[in-house]
């Protein structure tokens, strides 16, 4: 039987002065004790998502982390089970496990019953309503902990818990078929670059809109058929439409918030196109996405949103990675430099994902 020595304290990224001038400091915090239906995970890695930045800024959710007594955000954790509660049957010590944007759902509502538990009104949001994955030792309900397949590195598995799972959900919900054009405004960033790879694996034809040589190189290496630099192109929509058969995108997957301004323009004259809303603007941004009812009617246009993926979407995303169809391109920081990593992500200059390694 595998045994782990569990410390009384562990490192965590802890927020101070929550809001526009927040500070994220690494501190020692108590290691929690799992309840009878929980597992205690020792995280080896956590992804850093822009939603974490929103929670630290307190510009996204209706109430701040501090309302729930939470001081460590994060919702993309990968590690190992080091202790199990008395009632736990599906995990044992030594198993690998992951933590997702939802720590738990009610499991007994219509949405949970019908594969839409990602919209469960009783969901507990990780890193907002309960301690997140910026803390190395974290308690997770056994029934909603994701099992990570052997052979997948934690640096790859951690961001799959949110960004790749969400992109699987969005791409499947769009109903796009193999051979159709999938355009990703902001596609050189962490969420978008996973969407590009998954779209390619599904047989779609990805196009990325972003800026900079690093993001261009990464996008093309990860499967994009074309890259449009919004800082260099005189008319981004015209260029995208030309690439997409001279008609327009079949699907637009907006992962970068500024992309909403021109998202509908990218569909051109394509009939039955989908615009998928993924990236979340700040709650007070006043950003509205819309078009004339005439345009919706004449083009059979659909605008849909994706919050996060379900357990099933996460499992499928992990399977893409296991089969080598989803590669993780990430900058890795040690836990002691988590504040620096978050600041870099906030600046918008990151190509691909960012991961913090608790063992470095």
N, C-alpha and C positions, 0 to 999 in steps of 0.2 A: 504493500500500500504506500502510495506517495504521501509524504508529509512535508509541510512547509513551516518554517519558523516565522511566526507572524509578529511583527513589531507592535509596540504600543502607539507609535507615531509614524507618520509618513509625510513626504513632501507634497505640497499642493500649490497651485497658482491661485492666490487669494486676492480678490478685488478690494481696493480701498478707494474711497471717494467716488462711488458708483455714479456715473453720469459723464458729461462731456470731457471732464478732466480726470478720468479714472486713472488709477495706478494698479498694476498687477504685480504682486510681489510673491516670491516663493517663501513659504513658511512651513513649519512643522505643525501638523494637525493630528488629532486623535484618529486612530484606525477604528472604523465602525464595527459593530457586532451584527452579524446577519440574524434576521428573524427566522422563525421555523420554516418559512417558505422561500427563503432567500439563499443566494450564494454570495460569498465574499470573493471578489475578483482582485487580483494583483495585476494592475494594468502595466503592460510593457510599453504601450504607445497610445497616444491620443492624437487624432487629427485636429486641426484648427480650422473652424468654419467661420464664414463672415457673420453667421447668426450669433456666434459667441461675442463678436465685437458689438453687435447690436444690443445684446443683453448687458454687456459692460457699459455701453453708452446710455442704456435705458431709453432707447429711441424706437423700440419695436413692439414689445408686449404691452398690454394694458397696465400691468403693474410690474415693478422692478423685482429683481432677484431677492432683494432684501425683504420684500413683503413676505416671502416664504422662509426667510432666515438663511438663504443660500448665498455663499460667498465665492464658490468655485464653479464657473460655467463649464462647457464642453459636453459633447454628445456623440463622440466618435471614438470609443475605447476598444482596445484589443488586449487581452491578457489571458491569465490562467486562474482557474478556480482554486482557491487555497483553503476554503472552509465551506461547508454546506450546512443548511438548517436541518432540523430534525425531521421535517416532512418531505424533504427534497428527494425525488426518485430519478429525475432525468439528468442530473449531473453528479459527478463524483470529483473528489479532489484530484487535481492534475489535468482535468479537461480544459480545453481552450474555450474562451467565451468572449462575446462582444456586447457592448452597450450602444444603444441607438438613440435617436432624438426623442423617442418616447420610452420612458423607463417602464411604463406599465399602461394597460388599458383595462376597462371594466370587464371585458370578456362576456358580457351578458346583454348587450344592447343589439338592436337591429344592424347597426354598422359593423360591429364586431362579428356578428353571425354571418355577414355577407361579404367578407373580404375587404371591408372599408374601415378596419380598426384604426387606420391612420387619421380618421376624422372623428374618433370616439369622443363624445363630450366629457367623458370622465377620464380622459388620458392625463397622465402625469408627464410633463415635459422635462426632459433631462437638462440639467444645468440652469434651469429657471425655477422649477417647482421643487427640485430636489438636487442634492449635490451632484455635480457633473464630473466629467472625465479629466479635468485638470487636476484631480486628486488621485494619487496612485492606487490606494486601496478604496474600493467602492462597493457598496452593497447593491445587488440587483435581484429582482424577483426571478426565481428560477424558471418560471413558465414563460417569461418574456425575454430571457437572455438568449442571444443568438449563438449557436455552436459554430465555431470557426474550423474549417477543414484543415487537416494536417497538410503541411507543404506550403501553406500561404504565410509569408512573413507578416509580422504584426504591423510593419510600416505600410504594407499593402492593405491588410484587412481593416485597419482602424477607419480610414476615410470611406471605405465601402459602406460602413454602418449608416452613413447619412448620404453623402453626395452621390455615390454610385447607385445606391438603393432608390434614391429619389429620381434619378435619371431613368432607371429601368421603369419605374412607375409612370413617369411622364411620357416616355417613348411608347410604352404599351397603350396608355390611355389615348394617345394621339391617333391611334389606328393607322399610322403610316405603313405602307407596304414596302417590301424590298424593291430597290431601284428608284425610290422616290427621294426627293431632295429634302434634307433636314438641315436648316440653317441655325447657327448658334451665335447670337450676339453675346459677346463676352466669353466665347468658347475657349479662349486660351487660359482661362482661370481654372481654379480647382474643380468646381462642379462641371463646368462646360467641357473640360478636357476628358472627363470620364464619360460624359454624354456622347462626345465624338466617337470614342472607342466602342461604346455599346451600340450606337447607331450603326457603325461600320459592321459590327458583329451580327447585327440584325439584317444586314444587306442594304441598308439605306446609304445615301450619298451625302456625307456631311460637308458643310461649308462653314467656316469660322469667320466671324467679324470681330476683330480685336486690333491691338496695335503693338508694334515693336518686333524686332527681329527674333527675340527669344521666344515670344509667343507664336510667331509665324513658324519658326523651325519646329517647335514642339507640336503644334497643331498638324502640320503636314506629316511629321513622323508618326503621329498617333492615328492617322487615317483620314484626315480631311482632304477632300479633293481640291479644295481651293481655299485661299486665305485672302480676306479683304481688309486692308488696314484703313480704319475709319479716319485716321489723321492724314492719310495720303490720298485717299480716293476723293475726287471732286463730287461724286454722287454715289453713295454706298448702295442705295436701293437699286439704282439703274445697273450697277455692276453685278449685284447679286442676281437680279432678274435675268441679265444676259447669261450668267453662268448656268442658271436653272432653266435651260432650254429656251431662253428668251421669253418665258411665260411667268415664272415666279416660283417661290418655295412651296412645296407641299406642306411643310411644317416649319414653324419658327419656334425655337426653344430659348426663351429669354432667361439667361442665367446672370447676365450683367445688367443691373438696374437701368443705366442710361439707355440701354437698347429698347426700352419700351416706347420711347419717343417715335421711333420709326418702324416698329415691329410689323404693323399692319401693311406698311408700304412694301415690305419685302415679299409679300405674297403676289404682288403684281396682278395679273389677270388669271391666276390659278383658281379654278373652281374647286370648292370643298376643301380649301386650305384650313389648317389649324394653327392658331397662335397659342402656345403653351406658356403660361406664367409660372416661373419658378423662383427667380431672385426676388427677394422682398425688400421694398424701399422702406425707409424710416416711416413711422406711423404718422408724422406730421409733415411729410414731404408734399402732400397735396397732389400726388401723381395720379392721373386718370388715364386709363387705356380705353379707347373707343373709336367708333367711326359712325358714319351715317347709316341708319337702318337700311337705306337703299343699297349700300355696299354689302351689308350682311345678307340681304335678300338676293341680290343679283348674283353674288359670288358664292352663295351658300357657305359663308365664312363662319368659322367657329372659334371662339376664344374660351379657353379652359385654364384651370389652375391646378397645380400640384403642390401639396404641402410637404409631405415626406413619404417614404415608401413604407409598405407593410412588412411583416415578418417574411411573407412569401417573396416580395420584391428583393429583400436583403439576401435571402437564400439564393435567388437566381443571379444576383450580382456577384455573390461569392463564387458561384459556379462558373460564370464568365471568367473570373480571375483564375480559378483552378485550371481551366482549360487553356489558359494563356492568352485569352482574348481581351483581357483588361489588365493593363500594366500600370503600376503606380509610379508616377514621376513626381517625386516630392523632395523638398528641402527638409533636412532633419536637424532639429535643434535639441540640445540637452534640456532637461527640465529647468535647470538653473537659468536658462536664457529664454524662458517662455514669454516673458514680457517683451523681449526684443522681437521674437517671432510674431507675436500678435501685432506689434507696431508696424512691422513690415507688411503684414497682410492688410492692415488698415490703410496703408499707403497706396494699395492697388497695384503694386509692382511685382507681384508674384506670378510666375508662370507655373501652372500646375498646382499641386497641393503642398501644404505644410504639415509636418508631423513633429510632435515632441516625443523624444525617447526618454522614458523615466530611468533607464539603466545607464545612460551615458553620464 
